[in-house]
Amino acid sequence: MPHIILFVLTIFGYVITIPRLYSGSSVVINSAAINIAWSFYNIFAILMGILVCLERPRKRVSERIGVNEAVKLSYDEAAACKIIDISDSGVKVECDYINDVPITGDSKSVNLSGESLGDFKGNVVWSKNENGNKSFGIKFTELTTELYGRISKYIADKNNGYHDNK
């Protein structure tokens, strides 16, 4: 909001100063020219500040961190599955081979077990075939304080900064 106020006040200054230059008023032309040039520079900086502050809406509640963690599913323990990315609300799991994962009805709940994360439970939210593999999203359910702390620590340990995360 302060950027917009400064922008409006600068435009207002132009409206007052420029007609005075043409009317032959007692405005000193050299100082007015310097002030106008400086105000154009300020408007450029203000507009850049406004543009930097504009951000597209975020579709996710929390950021996802790319990982490669082996995980077993209670649904199909023979499947070779791994966690592709994780956030504090869920995971994306990819399996080389797996029977169809249920998406509807009461059976959409699945138990997962990972070496680093331990055992946790979630609901399958979506499922699709990608690159010949079956991938699906799981939203965590029944998160205890201990499990949430373990997931948060895991995310913090795997986080490589904004540009290095996949």
C-alpha positions in Angstrom: 0.0 0.0 0.0 2.8 2.6 0.7 4.2 2.0 -2.8 0.9 2.9 -4.3 0.6 6.0 -2.2 4.1 7.1 -3.2 3.3 6.4 -6.9 0.1 8.5 -6.7 1.9 11.4 -4.9 4.6 11.4 -7.6 2.0 11.6 -10.4 0.3 14.4 -8.4 3.6 16.3 -8.3 3.9 16.0 -12.1 0.4 17.4 -12.5 1.4 20.4 -10.4 5.0 21.0 -11.7 4.7 20.5 -15.5 2.0 23.2 -16.0 4.1 25.7 -14.0 7.1 25.1 -16.3 5.0 26.0 -19.3 3.3 29.0 -17.7 6.5 30.8 -17.1 6.1 30.8 -13.3 9.0 31.3 -10.9 10.0 27.7 -11.0 13.7 27.3 -11.7 13.9 25.1 -14.8 17.2 23.4 -13.9 16.0 22.3 -10.4 12.6 21.3 -11.8 14.3 19.2 -14.5 16.5 17.5 -11.9 13.5 16.8 -9.7 11.5 15.4 -12.6 14.3 13.1 -13.7 14.7 11.9 -10.1 11.0 11.3 -9.7 11.0 9.1 -12.9 13.8 7.1 -11.3 11.7 6.8 -8.2 8.6 5.8 -10.2 10.6 3.0 -11.8 11.8 1.8 -8.4 8.3 2.0 -7.0 6.8 0.0 -10.0 9.5 -2.6 -9.6 8.7 -2.9 -5.9 5.0 -3.3 -6.7 5.7 -6.0 -9.4 8.0 -7.9 -7.0 5.2 -8.0 -4.4 2.7 -9.4 -6.8 2.5 -13.2 -6.5 0.4 -15.8 -8.1 -1.9 -17.6 -5.8 -0.5 -20.8 -4.2 -2.4 -24.0 -4.9 -0.7 -25.9 -2.1 -1.1 -25.4 1.6 2.5 -26.5 2.2 5.6 -26.8 0.0 6.6 -30.2 -1.3 10.2 -31.5 -1.0 11.5 -34.0 -3.5 12.8 -37.2 -1.9 13.5 -40.8 -3.0 12.5 -42.9 0.0 11.5 -46.6 -0.3 8.2 -47.4 1.3 6.0 -50.4 1.7 2.2 -50.3 1.3 -0.2 -52.5 3.3 -2.3 -52.6 0.2 0.4 -54.5 -1.9 3.6 -55.3 0.0 5.2 -56.9 -3.0 5.1 -53.6 -4.9 8.4 -51.7 -5.3 7.2 -48.2 -4.1 9.0 -45.0 -3.2 8.0 -41.6 -1.9 8.7 -39.0 -4.7 7.8 -35.9 -2.7 6.6 -35.1 0.8 5.0 -32.2 2.6 3.5 -31.9 6.1 0.1 -32.9 4.7 0.9 -35.8 2.4 3.1 -37.7 0.0 3.3 -38.6 -3.6 4.1 -42.3 -4.0 5.3 -44.0 -7.2 5.3 -47.8 -7.7 6.9 -49.8 -10.5 4.1 -52.4 -10.4 1.0 -52.4 -8.2 -2.6 -53.5 -8.4 -5.1 -50.8 -8.8 -5.2 -48.6 -5.7 -8.7 -48.0 -4.4 -9.8 -44.4 -4.6 -13.5 -44.6 -3.7 -15.4 -46.1 -0.9 -14.2 -47.1 2.6 -11.1 -48.9 1.3 -9.3 -45.8 0.2 -7.2 -45.7 3.4 -3.7 -47.2 3.1 -0.9 -47.9 5.6 2.6 -47.0 4.7 5.9 -48.0 6.3 9.2 -46.4 5.6 12.7 -46.8 7.0 13.1 -43.1 8.0 9.5 -42.2 8.6 8.2 -45.3 10.3 4.6 -46.3 10.0 1.8 -43.9 9.0 -1.6 -43.9 7.6 -3.3 -41.9 4.9 -6.1 -41.6 2.4 -5.5 -42.0 -1.4 -6.6 -38.7 -2.9 -5.6 -39.3 -6.6 -4.1 -41.9 -8.8 -2.6 -41.9 -12.3 -0.1 -43.7 -14.6 3.1 -41.8 -15.2 6.0 -43.0 -17.3 4.8 -46.6 -17.1 4.6 -46.4 -13.2 1.6 -46.0 -11.0 1.7 -42.8 -8.9 -0.8 -41.6 -6.4 -1.2 -38.9 -3.8 -1.8 -39.8 -0.1 -3.0 -37.3 2.4 -1.9 -38.1 6.0 -4.6 -39.1 8.5 -4.4 -39.8 12.2 -1.2 -37.7 12.6 0.0 -37.8 16.2 2.2 -35.1 17.6 5.1 -37.5 17.5 4.5 -38.5 13.9 4.1 -34.9 12.8 7.4 -34.1 14.5 9.1 -37.0 12.7 7.7 -35.8 9.3 8.7 -32.2 10.0 12.2 -33.3 11.0 12.5 -35.5 7.9 11.4 -32.6 5.7 13.8 -30.2 7.3 16.7 -32.7 6.9 15.9 -33.3 3.2 15.3 -29.6 2.4 18.1 -28.3 0.1 16.8 -24.7 -0.2 14.3 -23.1 -2.5 16.1 -23.7 -5.8 17.6 -27.1 -5.2 14.4 -28.9 -4.2 12.6 -30.8 -6.9 
